[in-house]
Amino acid sequence: MIKKILFLCMMLMILLMPKGPVEAAGITAYEKFISPAYWTEHNADGDKVVLNAAGVEAFNKKIIAASPTVYDMAAYPKTLSGKTVATYVNTHTDLSDELYREGKLVSDNYKNILRSQTNAAAIPAEVTVRYGVTVRRANLRNLPTGEGLFFYAGDRNFDALQETALDPGEAVAILHTSTNG
C-alpha cells in the first residue's frame, strides 16, 4: 500500500513539473541551472572549506550510524552468518502485491520463478564476504531480473524492483549470487 502511495506521489510530482524544454539530459527543466556561471555567481562562500578531514570523518560516521543501509567498508566483517545473508536475500519486494510486466498482470508462477532465482537455498551457514568495484553503472535490483515490474499496467517509469544504482568506481561487498548470475 505504501509503495502505491509513493507511486501516486511521484506521478503527481511529474504532473506538476514545469512544462517546456528539458535540459541537461533530464536532470533539470531550468536552463540556467546547467550553466557553471550560475553556480559561481550564487556561491557566496567561494572556495571556503566547509569541513576539514576530521569534520568529514565525523559526518560520515553520523551517516553510517543513522542509516541501516550504509556501511563502513573498511570495518565490514569478513564473514556473515548464512541466516543474515538469507534475510537480506529474502527481504525483497512484497510479491503479494499485484504487479504488472509489459502491461499484463504477473502470474504467481512467474513470482515463484523470481523467488527461486534468488538461490536462497544455496546460502551456506557462514558466508565469506567478497569485495569488488563497479566498472560501469550498475542497477541495484531487489530480485534477480532485469525486467521491470510495475504497480500499474500502464506504468513504464517506476519499476518496483529498482532500488537504486551505483556509479563506476563504487566499492561493493558481494554476499551471494543468484541462479542466473
C-alpha positions in Angstrom: 0.0 0.0 0.0 2.8 2.4 0.9 4.5 1.7 -2.4 1.3 2.6 -4.2 1.0 5.8 -2.3 4.7 6.7 -3.1 4.0 5.9 -6.8 1.0 8.2 -6.8 3.1 11.0 -5.2 5.8 10.6 -7.8 3.2 10.8 -10.6 1.7 13.9 -9.1 5.2 15.5 -8.9 5.7 14.7 -12.6 2.4 16.3 -13.5 3.3 19.4 -11.5 6.7 19.9 -13.2 7.1 23.0 -15.3 6.3 22.4 -19.0 8.8 23.3 -21.6 12.1 22.1 -22.9 14.0 19.7 -20.6 17.7 20.4 -20.4 20.8 18.6 -19.1 19.7 15.1 -20.0 16.5 15.3 -18.0 18.3 16.5 -14.8 16.6 19.9 -14.7 13.9 21.8 -16.6 15.6 25.1 -15.7 18.2 26.0 -18.3 20.1 28.5 -16.1 20.9 25.7 -13.6 23.1 23.9 -16.2 25.5 26.8 -16.5 28.6 26.8 -14.3 28.4 30.6 -14.3 25.1 30.5 -12.5 26.5 28.4 -9.6 29.7 30.5 -9.4 27.6 33.7 -9.1 25.4 32.2 -6.4 28.2 30.7 -4.3 28.8 33.4 -1.8 31.4 31.3 0.1 33.5 30.6 -2.9 36.3 28.1 -2.1 35.7 28.2 1.7 36.4 24.8 3.3 33.1 23.5 4.6 34.5 20.6 6.5 38.1 19.6 7.3 39.2 16.0 7.3 38.1 15.4 10.9 34.7 17.0 10.1 34.3 14.8 7.0 35.1 11.7 9.1 32.6 12.7 11.8 29.9 13.4 9.2 30.5 10.0 7.6 30.2 8.3 10.9 27.0 10.1 11.6 25.5 8.9 8.3 26.6 5.3 8.9 25.0 5.4 12.4 21.8 6.9 11.1 21.3 4.6 8.1 20.9 0.8 8.3 21.9 0.6 4.6 25.2 2.5 4.7 28.3 0.6 5.8 31.9 1.5 6.6 33.5 -0.9 4.1 36.8 -0.8 5.9 35.1 -2.2 9.0 32.7 -4.6 7.2 33.0 -8.1 8.6 35.0 -10.8 6.7 32.2 -13.3 7.2 28.4 -13.2 7.9 26.1 -15.9 9.1 24.1 -17.5 6.4 20.9 -16.5 8.3 21.9 -12.9 8.0 22.5 -13.2 4.2 19.3 -15.2 3.8 17.4 -12.3 5.5 19.0 -9.8 3.0 18.2 -12.0 0.0 14.6 -12.8 1.1 13.8 -9.2 2.0 12.6 -8.1 -1.4 9.5 -6.6 -2.9 6.3 -7.9 -1.4 5.3 -10.3 -4.2 1.8 -10.5 -2.7 1.1 -7.1 -4.4 -0.4 -7.1 -7.8 2.4 -6.4 -10.2 2.5 -5.9 -14.0 5.1 -6.8 -16.6 4.7 -5.5 -20.1 1.1 -4.3 -19.2 0.0 -7.7 -18.1 -0.7 -9.0 -14.6 2.3 -11.1 -13.3 1.3 -14.7 -12.5 2.1 -16.5 -9.3 4.2 -18.9 -11.4 6.4 -16.0 -12.5 6.7 -14.7 -9.0 7.8 -18.2 -7.9 10.4 -18.3 -10.6 11.8 -15.0 -9.3 11.8 -16.3 -5.8 13.7 -19.4 -6.9 16.3 -17.4 -8.8 17.4 -15.8 -5.6 19.1 -19.1 -4.9 18.5 -18.7 -1.2 18.7 -22.4 -0.6 22.4 -22.3 -1.7 23.4 -19.9 1.1 26.0 -21.6 3.3 25.9 -21.5 7.1 28.8 -19.0 7.0 29.3 -16.6 4.1 32.8 -15.3 3.2 32.4 -11.7 2.1 34.0 -10.9 -1.3 34.7 -7.4 -2.5 34.6 -5.7 -5.8 34.4 -2.3 -7.5 31.8 -1.4 -10.1 33.3 -0.9 -13.6 30.1 0.6 -15.1 26.8 2.0 -13.9 25.1 -0.9 -12.1 21.4 -1.2 -11.3 20.6 -2.5 -7.8 17.6 -4.7 -8.1 15.7 -6.4 -5.2 15.1 -9.5 -7.3 17.3 -11.1 -9.9 15.8 -9.9 -13.1 16.4 -7.0 -15.5 12.7 -7.0 -16.4 10.6 -4.2 -14.9 7.6 -5.0 -12.7 5.2 -2.2 -12.1 2.2 -1.5 -9.8 0.0 -0.4 -12.7 -0.5 -1.9 -16.1 0.3 1.3 -18.0 3.3 2.3 -15.9 6.7 2.2 -17.6 8.7 4.6 -15.3 8.6 3.3 -11.7 9.9 -0.2 -11.6 9.0 -1.8 -8.3 12.3 -3.9 -8.4 14.7 -1.0 -8.9 16.2 0.1 -5.6 19.0 2.4 -6.8 22.1 2.4 -8.9 25.8 2.5 -8.4 28.2 4.6 -10.4 31.5 3.3 -11.7 34.2 3.0 -9.1 32.0 2.3 -6.1 33.1 -0.4 -3.7 30.7 -3.3 -3.1 30.5 -6.3 -0.7 29.4 -9.4 -2.6 27.5 -11.8 -0.3 25.7 -14.1 -2.7 25.0 -15.0 -6.3 21.6 -15.7 -7.8 21.0 -18.7 -10.0 21.0 -16.5 -13.1 24.3 -14.8 -12.1 
